[in-house]
Amino acid sequence: MMYICNTCGYIYDEEAGDPDNGLAPGTRWEDVPDDFVCPLCGVGKDEFSPQN
């Protein structure tokens, strides 16, 4: 599953994770810390939407 930042379009892909920001490949969105911010624009996790 992928999640897109509603502000800048950054995509978090659960399969790929985000190793540069401490999220190992396979990290599910539910397991991403609540204080996660978009690495491109800095908005919070609540500003992401699921993308199919």
C-alpha distance matrix in Angstrom:
0.0 3.8 6.9 10.3 13.7 15.9 18.9 18.4 15.3 13.9 10.2 8.6 6.3 5.8 7.4 10.1 10.6 13.6 16.7 19.1 18.3 18.4 14.7 14.7 12.1 10.0 10.4 8.2 8.4 11.1 12.9 13.1 16.8 17.9 20.0 17.3 18.2 16.8 18.4 19.6 21.1 21.2 19.9 18.5 15.1 16.2 16.2 12.4 10.7 7.4 7.1 6.8
3.8 0.0 3.8 6.7 10.2 12.6 15.4 14.7 11.5 10.2 6.5 5.5 4.4 6.1 8.3 9.6 9.8 11.9 15.4 17.1 16.4 17.1 13.9 14.5 12.4 11.3 11.1 9.5 8.4 11.8 13.5 12.6 16.0 16.8 18.4 15.3 15.5 13.7 15.3 16.1 17.6 18.0 16.8 15.9 13.0 14.3 13.5 9.7 8.5 6.0 5.3 6.7
6.9 3.8 0.0 3.8 6.8 9.2 12.1 12.0 9.3 8.3 5.6 5.1 6.5 8.2 11.2 11.8 11.0 12.1 15.9 17.0 15.6 16.8 14.0 15.6 14.3 13.4 12.2 10.3 7.9 11.1 13.1 11.5 14.3 14.4 15.8 12.9 12.7 10.9 13.3 13.9 14.7 15.0 13.4 12.5 9.7 10.7 9.8 5.9 5.3 4.4 5.3 8.4
10.3 6.7 3.8 0.0 3.8 6.1 8.7 8.4 5.7 5.6 4.4 6.3 8.7 11.3 14.0 13.8 13.0 13.3 17.1 17.4 16.1 18.1 15.8 17.8 16.7 16.5 15.3 13.8 11.2 14.3 16.1 13.9 16.1 15.8 16.4 13.4 12.2 9.6 12.0 11.7 12.1 13.2 11.6 11.8 10.0 10.7 8.5 5.2 5.4 6.4 6.3 9.9
13.7 10.2 6.8 3.8 0.0 3.8 5.4 5.8 4.9 5.2 6.3 8.1 11.4 13.8 16.7 16.0 14.6 13.9 17.6 17.2 15.5 17.9 16.3 18.9 18.5 18.7 16.9 15.7 12.6 15.4 16.9 14.1 15.6 14.6 14.6 11.9 9.8 7.1 10.0 9.3 8.8 9.8 8.1 9.0 8.3 9.0 6.0 4.4 6.6 9.1 9.8 13.5
15.9 12.6 9.2 6.1 3.8 0.0 3.8 6.1 6.0 8.2 9.6 11.6 14.7 17.0 19.9 19.5 18.3 17.7 21.4 20.9 19.1 21.5 20.0 22.6 22.1 22.0 20.2 18.6 15.3 17.6 19.6 17.1 18.2 16.6 16.7 14.6 12.3 10.1 13.1 11.8 10.3 11.5 9.1 10.3 10.1 9.4 5.7 5.6 6.7 10.0 10.6 14.3
18.9 15.4 12.1 8.7 5.4 3.8 0.0 3.8 6.1 8.3 10.9 13.2 16.6 19.1 22.0 20.9 19.5 18.2 21.6 20.4 18.7 21.6 20.7 23.6 23.5 23.9 22.0 20.9 17.7 20.0 21.6 18.5 19.2 17.6 16.9 14.7 11.7 9.3 11.7 9.7 7.6 9.4 7.6 10.1 11.2 11.0 7.3 8.3 10.3 13.5 14.0 17.6
18.4 14.7 12.0 8.4 5.8 6.1 3.8 0.0 3.8 5.8 9.1 12.0 15.2 18.2 20.6 19.0 18.0 16.5 19.7 18.3 17.2 20.4 19.6 22.3 22.0 22.9 21.4 20.9 18.0 20.9 22.0 18.9 19.9 19.0 18.0 15.2 12.1 8.8 10.2 7.4 6.6 9.5 9.2 11.9 12.8 13.5 10.0 9.9 11.9 14.4 14.1 17.4
15.3 11.5 9.3 5.7 4.9 6.0 6.1 3.8 0.0 3.8 6.2 9.6 12.4 15.6 17.7 16.5 16.0 15.1 18.6 17.8 17.1 19.9 18.5 20.7 19.9 20.5 19.5 18.8 16.2 19.4 20.7 17.9 19.7 19.2 18.8 15.7 13.2 9.7 11.1 9.0 9.4 11.9 11.3 13.2 13.0 13.8 10.5 9.0 10.1 11.8 10.8 13.9
13.9 10.2 8.3 5.6 5.2 8.2 8.3 5.8 3.8 0.0 3.8 6.7 9.7 13.0 15.0 13.3 12.5 11.3 14.7 14.0 13.4 16.2 14.9 17.1 16.5 17.5 16.5 16.3 14.1 17.5 18.2 15.2 17.1 17.2 16.7 13.2 11.0 7.3 8.1 6.9 8.5 10.6 10.7 12.2 11.7 13.6 10.9 9.0 10.7 11.9 11.3 14.3
10.2 6.5 5.6 4.4 6.3 9.6 10.9 9.1 6.2 3.8 0.0 3.8 6.2 9.6 11.5 10.4 10.1 9.9 13.6 13.9 13.4 15.5 13.4 15.0 13.8 14.4 13.7 13.3 11.6 15.2 16.1 13.7 16.2 16.8 17.0 13.4 12.2 9.2 10.1 10.1 11.9 13.2 12.9 13.4 11.8 13.7 11.7 8.7 9.5 9.5 8.6 11.3
8.6 5.5 5.1 6.3 8.1 11.6 13.2 12.0 9.6 6.7 3.8 0.0 3.8 6.4 8.9 8.0 6.8 7.3 11.1 12.1 11.2 12.6 10.1 11.6 10.6 11.0 10.0 9.8 8.3 12.1 12.6 10.3 13.2 14.3 14.9 11.3 11.1 8.9 9.9 11.2 13.2 13.5 13.2 12.7 10.5 13.0 12.0 8.9 9.9 9.4 9.5 11.9
6.3 4.4 6.5 8.7 11.4 14.7 16.6 15.2 12.4 9.7 6.2 3.8 0.0 3.8 5.4 5.4 5.7 7.9 11.2 13.2 13.0 13.6 10.5 10.8 8.6 8.6 8.8 8.7 8.6 12.4 12.8 11.5 14.9 16.6 17.6 14.2 14.6 12.6 13.3 14.7 16.9 17.2 16.9 16.2 13.6 15.9 15.3 11.8 11.8 10.1 9.5 10.7
5.8 6.1 8.2 11.3 13.8 17.0 19.1 18.2 15.6 13.0 9.6 6.4 3.8 0.0 3.8 5.5 5.0 8.4 11.1 13.9 13.2 12.8 9.2 8.9 6.7 5.3 5.5 5.3 6.5 9.9 9.9 9.5 13.3 15.4 17.0 14.0 15.3 14.3 15.1 17.2 19.2 18.9 18.4 16.9 13.8 16.2 16.5 13.1 13.1 10.9 11.3 12.1
7.4 8.3 11.2 14.0 16.7 19.9 22.0 20.6 17.7 15.0 11.5 8.9 5.4 3.8 0.0 3.8 5.7 9.3 11.2 14.3 14.6 14.0 10.5 8.9 5.5 4.6 7.1 8.0 10.2 13.1 12.8 12.7 16.4 18.9 20.3 17.2 18.4 17.1 17.3 19.2 21.7 21.7 21.6 20.4 17.5 19.9 20.0 16.5 16.3 13.8 13.4 13.3
10.1 9.6 11.8 13.8 16.0 19.5 20.9 19.0 16.5 13.3 10.4 8.0 5.4 5.5 3.8 0.0 3.8 6.4 8.2 11.0 11.9 11.8 8.9 7.6 4.5 6.3 8.1 10.0 11.5 14.8 13.9 12.9 16.3 18.9 19.6 16.1 17.0 15.4 14.8 16.7 19.6 19.8 20.3 19.6 17.2 20.1 19.8 16.6 17.1 15.3 14.7 15.2
10.6 9.8 11.0 13.0 14.6 18.3 19.5 18.0 16.0 12.5 10.1 6.8 5.7 5.0 5.7 3.8 0.0 3.8 6.1 9.0 8.9 8.5 5.3 5.2 4.0 5.9 5.7 8.1 9.2 12.3 10.9 9.5 12.7 15.4 15.9 12.6 13.8 12.8 12.4 15.0 17.6 17.2 17.7 16.6 14.3 17.5 17.6 14.8 15.9 14.7 15.0 16.2
13.6 11.9 12.1 13.3 13.9 17.7 18.2 16.5 15.1 11.3 9.9 7.3 7.9 8.4 9.3 6.4 3.8 0.0 3.8 5.5 5.5 6.4 4.7 6.2 6.8 9.4 8.6 11.0 11.2 14.2 12.6 10.1 12.5 15.0 14.7 11.1 11.8 10.6 9.4 12.1 15.0 14.6 15.9 15.3 13.8 17.3 17.1 14.8 16.7 16.3 16.6 18.5
16.7 15.4 15.9 17.1 17.6 21.4 21.6 19.7 18.6 14.7 13.6 11.1 11.2 11.1 11.2 8.2 6.1 3.8 0.0 3.8 5.3 4.9 4.9 5.2 7.0 10.4 9.9 13.2 14.0 16.6 14.2 12.1 13.9 17.0 16.3 13.1 14.1 13.4 11.5 14.5 17.5 16.9 18.6 18.0 16.8 20.5 20.5 18.5 20.5 20.0 20.3 21.9
19.1 17.1 17.0 17.4 17.2 20.9 20.4 18.3 17.8 14.0 13.9 12.1 13.2 13.9 14.3 11.0 9.0 5.5 3.8 0.0 3.8 5.8 7.4 8.9 10.7 14.0 13.1 16.0 16.1 18.7 16.5 13.8 14.9 17.5 16.0 12.9 13.0 12.1 9.4 12.1 15.3 14.9 17.2 17.3 16.8 20.6 20.2 18.7 21.2 21.3 21.6 23.6
18.3 16.4 15.6 16.1 15.5 19.1 18.7 17.2 17.1 13.4 13.4 11.2 13.0 13.2 14.6 11.9 8.9 5.5 5.3 3.8 0.0 3.8 5.8 8.7 11.2 13.7 11.9 14.4 13.9 16.2 13.9 10.8 11.4 13.9 12.2 9.2 9.7 9.7 7.7 11.2 13.6 12.4 14.5 14.1 13.7 17.5 17.6 16.4 19.2 19.7 20.6 23.0
18.4 17.1 16.8 18.1 17.9 21.5 21.6 20.4 19.9 16.2 15.5 12.6 13.6 12.8 14.0 11.8 8.5 6.4 4.9 5.8 3.8 0.0 3.8 6.3 9.7 12.0 10.0 13.0 13.3 15.0 12.1 9.7 10.4 13.6 12.6 10.1 11.9 12.6 11.2 14.8 17.1 15.4 17.0 15.9 14.9 18.7 19.4 18.1 20.6 20.6 21.8 23.9
14.7 13.9 14.0 15.8 16.3 20.0 20.7 19.6 18.5 14.9 13.4 10.1 10.5 9.2 10.5 8.9 5.3 4.7 4.9 7.4 5.8 3.8 0.0 3.8 6.6 8.4 6.3 9.3 10.0 12.1 9.4 7.4 9.4 12.7 12.7 9.9 12.0 12.3 11.7 15.1 17.4 16.0 16.9 15.4 13.6 17.2 18.0 16.1 18.0 17.6 18.8 20.6
14.7 14.5 15.6 17.8 18.9 22.6 23.6 22.3 20.7 17.1 15.0 11.6 10.8 8.9 8.9 7.6 5.2 6.2 5.2 8.9 8.7 6.3 3.8 0.0 3.8 6.2 5.8 9.5 11.5 13.4 10.7 9.9 12.3 15.8 16.2 13.6 15.7 15.7 14.9 18.1 20.6 19.6 20.4 18.9 16.8 20.2 21.0 18.7 20.1 19.0 19.8 20.9
12.1 12.4 14.3 16.7 18.5 22.1 23.5 22.0 19.9 16.5 13.8 10.6 8.6 6.7 5.5 4.5 4.0 6.8 7.0 10.7 11.2 9.7 6.6 3.8 0.0 3.8 5.6 8.8 11.2 13.7 11.8 11.4 14.6 17.8 18.6 15.6 17.3 16.7 16.1 18.8 21.5 21.0 21.5 20.2 17.7 20.8 21.3 18.4 19.2 17.5 17.7 18.3
10.0 11.3 13.4 16.5 18.7 22.0 23.9 22.9 20.5 17.5 14.4 11.0 8.6 5.3 4.6 6.3 5.9 9.4 10.4 14.0 13.7 12.0 8.4 6.2 3.8 0.0 3.8 6.1 9.3 11.4 9.9 10.6 14.1 17.1 18.7 16.1 18.2 17.8 18.0 20.6 22.9 22.2 22.1 20.3 17.3 20.0 20.9 17.8 18.1 15.9 16.4 16.7
10.4 11.1 12.2 15.3 16.9 20.2 22.0 21.4 19.5 16.5 13.7 10.0 8.8 5.5 7.1 8.1 5.7 8.6 9.9 13.1 11.9 10.0 6.3 5.8 5.6 3.8 0.0 3.8 6.5 8.3 6.3 6.8 10.3 13.3 15.0 12.7 15.2 15.4 16.0 18.9 20.8 19.6 19.3 17.2 14.2 17.0 18.2 15.5 16.3 14.7 16.1 17.1
8.2 9.5 10.3 13.8 15.7 18.6 20.9 20.9 18.8 16.3 13.3 9.8 8.7 5.3 8.0 10.0 8.1 11.0 13.2 16.0 14.4 13.0 9.3 9.5 8.8 6.1 3.8 0.0 3.8 5.4 5.2 6.6 10.3 12.5 14.9 12.9 15.3 15.5 17.0 19.6 21.0 19.7 18.8 16.3 12.9 15.0 16.5 13.6 13.8 11.9 13.7 14.7
8.4 8.4 7.9 11.2 12.6 15.3 17.7 18.0 16.2 14.1 11.6 8.3 8.6 6.5 10.2 11.5 9.2 11.2 14.0 16.1 13.9 13.3 10.0 11.5 11.2 9.3 6.5 3.8 0.0 3.8 5.3 5.1 8.6 9.8 12.3 10.3 12.5 12.8 14.9 17.3 18.2 16.8 15.4 12.9 9.2 11.2 12.7 10.0 10.6 9.5 11.9 13.8
11.1 11.8 11.1 14.3 15.4 17.6 20.0 20.9 19.4 17.5 15.2 12.1 12.4 9.9 13.1 14.8 12.3 14.2 16.6 18.7 16.2 15.0 12.1 13.4 13.7 11.4 8.3 5.4 3.8 0.0 3.8 5.6 8.0 8.9 12.2 11.3 14.1 15.3 17.6 20.2 20.6 18.8 17.0 13.9 10.3 11.6 14.1 12.1 12.5 11.6 14.6 16.3
12.9 13.5 13.1 16.1 16.9 19.6 21.6 22.0 20.7 18.2 16.1 12.6 12.8 9.9 12.8 13.9 10.9 12.6 14.2 16.5 13.9 12.1 9.4 10.7 11.8 9.9 6.3 5.2 5.3 3.8 0.0 3.8 6.1 8.5 11.3 10.4 13.8 15.2 16.9 20.0 20.8 18.7 17.7 14.6 11.4 13.6 16.1 14.2 15.3 14.6 17.2 18.9
13.1 12.6 11.5 13.9 14.1 17.1 18.5 18.9 17.9 15.2 13.7 10.3 11.5 9.5 12.7 12.9 9.5 10.1 12.1 13.8 10.8 9.7 7.4 9.9 11.4 10.6 6.8 6.6 5.1 5.6 3.8 0.0 3.8 6.5 8.4 6.8 10.0 11.6 13.2 16.4 17.2 15.0 14.2 11.4 8.6 11.5 13.5 12.0 13.8 13.8 16.3 18.6
16.8 16.0 14.3 16.1 15.6 18.2 19.2 19.9 19.7 17.1 16.2 13.2 14.9 13.3 16.4 16.3 12.7 12.5 13.9 14.9 11.4 10.4 9.4 12.3 14.6 14.1 10.3 10.3 8.6 8.0 6.1 3.8 0.0 3.8 5.4 5.5 9.2 11.9 13.6 16.9 17.1 14.3 13.6 10.4 8.5 11.3 13.8 13.3 15.7 16.4 19.2 21.8
17.9 16.8 14.4 15.8 14.6 16.6 17.6 19.0 19.2 17.2 16.8 14.3 16.6 15.4 18.9 18.9 15.4 15.0 17.0 17.5 13.9 13.6 12.7 15.8 17.8 17.1 13.3 12.5 9.8 8.9 8.5 6.5 3.8 0.0 3.8 5.5 8.6 11.6 14.1 16.9 16.3 13.2 11.7 8.1 6.5 8.5 11.5 11.9 14.5 15.9 19.1 22.0
20.0 18.4 15.8 16.4 14.6 16.7 16.9 18.0 18.8 16.7 17.0 14.9 17.6 17.0 20.3 19.6 15.9 14.7 16.3 16.0 12.2 12.6 12.7 16.2 18.6 18.7 15.0 14.9 12.3 12.2 11.3 8.4 5.4 3.8 0.0 3.8 6.4 10.0 12.0 14.9 14.2 10.7 10.0 7.0 7.2 9.7 11.9 12.9 16.1 17.9 20.7 23.9
17.3 15.3 12.9 13.4 11.9 14.6 14.7 15.2 15.7 13.2 13.4 11.3 14.2 14.0 17.2 16.1 12.6 11.1 13.1 12.9 9.2 10.1 9.9 13.6 15.6 16.1 12.7 12.9 10.3 11.3 10.4 6.8 5.5 5.5 3.8 0.0 3.8 6.8 8.7 11.8 11.8 8.8 8.6 6.2 5.8 9.3 10.6 10.8 14.1 15.7 18.1 21.2
18.2 15.5 12.7 12.2 9.8 12.3 11.7 12.1 13.2 11.0 12.2 11.1 14.6 15.3 18.4 17.0 13.8 11.8 14.1 13.0 9.7 11.9 12.0 15.7 17.3 18.2 15.2 15.3 12.5 14.1 13.8 10.0 9.2 8.6 6.4 3.8 0.0 3.8 6.1 8.6 8.0 5.1 5.3 4.5 5.9 9.1 9.1 9.8 13.5 15.7 17.7 21.1
16.8 13.7 10.9 9.6 7.1 10.1 9.3 8.8 9.7 7.3 9.2 8.9 12.6 14.3 17.1 15.4 12.8 10.6 13.4 12.1 9.7 12.6 12.3 15.7 16.7 17.8 15.4 15.5 12.8 15.3 15.2 11.6 11.9 11.6 10.0 6.8 3.8 0.0 3.8 5.4 5.6 4.6 5.4 6.4 7.2 10.2 8.8 8.8 12.3 14.4 15.6 19.0
18.4 15.3 13.3 12.0 10.0 13.1 11.7 10.2 11.1 8.1 10.1 9.9 13.3 15.1 17.3 14.8 12.4 9.4 11.5 9.4 7.7 11.2 11.7 14.9 16.1 18.0 16.0 17.0 14.9 17.6 16.9 13.2 13.6 14.1 12.0 8.7 6.1 3.8 0.0 3.8 6.0 5.9 8.4 9.8 10.8 13.9 12.6 12.3 15.5 17.2 17.9 21.0
19.6 16.1 13.9 11.7 9.3 11.8 9.7 7.4 9.0 6.9 10.1 11.2 14.7 17.2 19.2 16.7 15.0 12.1 14.5 12.1 11.2 14.8 15.1 18.1 18.8 20.6 18.9 19.6 17.3 20.2 20.0 16.4 16.9 16.9 14.9 11.8 8.6 5.4 3.8 0.0 3.8 6.1 8.6 11.2 12.5 15.0 12.7 12.6 15.7 17.6 17.8 21.0
21.1 17.6 14.7 12.1 8.8 10.3 7.6 6.6 9.4 8.5 11.9 13.2 16.9 19.2 21.7 19.6 17.6 15.0 17.5 15.3 13.6 17.1 17.4 20.6 21.5 22.9 20.8 21.0 18.2 20.6 20.8 17.2 17.1 16.3 14.2 11.8 8.0 5.6 6.0 3.8 0.0 3.8 5.9 9.3 11.5 13.3 10.8 11.8 15.1 17.8 18.4 21.9
21.2 18.0 15.0 13.2 9.8 11.5 9.4 9.5 11.9 10.6 13.2 13.5 17.2 18.9 21.7 19.8 17.2 14.6 16.9 14.9 12.4 15.4 16.0 19.6 21.0 22.2 19.6 19.7 16.8 18.8 18.7 15.0 14.3 13.2 10.7 8.8 5.1 4.6 5.9 6.1 3.8 0.0 3.8 6.6 9.4 11.5 10.0 11.5 15.2 17.9 19.3 22.9
19.9 16.8 13.4 11.6 8.1 9.1 7.6 9.2 11.3 10.7 12.9 13.2 16.9 18.4 21.6 20.3 17.7 15.9 18.6 17.2 14.5 17.0 16.9 20.4 21.5 22.1 19.3 18.8 15.4 17.0 17.7 14.2 13.6 11.7 10.0 8.6 5.3 5.4 8.4 8.6 5.9 3.8 0.0 3.8 6.9 8.1 6.5 8.8 12.4 15.6 17.4 21.1
18.5 15.9 12.5 11.8 9.0 10.3 10.1 11.9 13.2 12.2 13.4 12.7 16.2 16.9 20.4 19.6 16.6 15.3 18.0 17.3 14.1 15.9 15.4 18.9 20.2 20.3 17.2 16.3 12.9 13.9 14.6 11.4 10.4 8.1 7.0 6.2 4.5 6.4 9.8 11.2 9.3 6.6 3.8 0.0 3.8 5.4 5.7 7.8 11.5 14.4 16.9 20.5
15.1 13.0 9.7 10.0 8.3 10.1 11.2 12.8 13.0 11.7 11.8 10.5 13.6 13.8 17.5 17.2 14.3 13.8 16.8 16.8 13.7 14.9 13.6 16.8 17.7 17.3 14.2 12.9 9.2 10.3 11.4 8.6 8.5 6.5 7.2 5.8 5.9 7.2 10.8 12.5 11.5 9.4 6.9 3.8 0.0 3.8 5.4 5.8 9.0 11.4 14.2 17.6
16.2 14.3 10.7 10.7 9.0 9.4 11.0 13.5 13.8 13.6 13.7 13.0 15.9 16.2 19.9 20.1 17.5 17.3 20.5 20.6 17.5 18.7 17.2 20.2 20.8 20.0 17.0 15.0 11.2 11.6 13.6 11.5 11.3 8.5 9.7 9.3 9.1 10.2 13.9 15.0 13.3 11.5 8.1 5.4 3.8 0.0 3.8 5.5 8.0 11.0 14.1 17.6
16.2 13.5 9.8 8.5 6.0 5.7 7.3 10.0 10.5 10.9 11.7 12.0 15.3 16.5 20.0 19.8 17.6 17.1 20.5 20.2 17.6 19.4 18.0 21.0 21.3 20.9 18.2 16.5 12.7 14.1 16.1 13.5 13.8 11.5 11.9 10.6 9.1 8.8 12.6 12.7 10.8 10.0 6.5 5.7 5.4 3.8 0.0 3.8 6.8 10.4 12.8 16.5
12.4 9.7 5.9 5.2 4.4 5.6 8.3 9.9 9.0 9.0 8.7 8.9 11.8 13.1 16.5 16.6 14.8 14.8 18.5 18.7 16.4 18.1 16.1 18.7 18.4 17.8 15.5 13.6 10.0 12.1 14.2 12.0 13.3 11.9 12.9 10.8 9.8 8.8 12.3 12.6 11.8 11.5 8.8 7.8 5.8 5.5 3.8 0.0 3.8 6.9 9.2 12.9
10.7 8.5 5.3 5.4 6.6 6.7 10.3 11.9 10.1 10.7 9.5 9.9 11.8 13.1 16.3 17.1 15.9 16.7 20.5 21.2 19.2 20.6 18.0 20.1 19.2 18.1 16.3 13.8 10.6 12.5 15.3 13.8 15.7 14.5 16.1 14.1 13.5 12.3 15.5 15.7 15.1 15.2 12.4 11.5 9.0 8.0 6.8 3.8 0.0 3.8 6.4 9.9
7.4 6.0 4.4 6.4 9.1 10.0 13.5 14.4 11.8 11.9 9.5 9.4 10.1 10.9 13.8 15.3 14.7 16.3 20.0 21.3 19.7 20.6 17.6 19.0 17.5 15.9 14.7 11.9 9.5 11.6 14.6 13.8 16.4 15.9 17.9 15.7 15.7 14.4 17.2 17.6 17.8 17.9 15.6 14.4 11.4 11.0 10.4 6.9 3.8 0.0 3.8 6.7
7.1 5.3 5.3 6.3 9.8 10.6 14.0 14.1 10.8 11.3 8.6 9.5 9.5 11.3 13.4 14.7 15.0 16.6 20.3 21.6 20.6 21.8 18.8 19.8 17.7 16.4 16.1 13.7 11.9 14.6 17.2 16.3 19.2 19.1 20.7 18.1 17.7 15.6 17.9 17.8 18.4 19.3 17.4 16.9 14.2 14.1 12.8 9.2 6.4 3.8 0.0 3.8
6.8 6.7 8.4 9.9 13.5 14.3 17.6 17.4 13.9 14.3 11.3 11.9 10.7 12.1 13.3 15.2 16.2 18.5 21.9 23.6 23.0 23.9 20.6 20.9 18.3 16.7 17.1 14.7 13.8 16.3 18.9 18.6 21.8 22.0 23.9 21.2 21.1 19.0 21.0 21.0 21.9 22.9 21.1 20.5 17.6 17.6 16.5 12.9 9.9 6.7 3.8 0.0
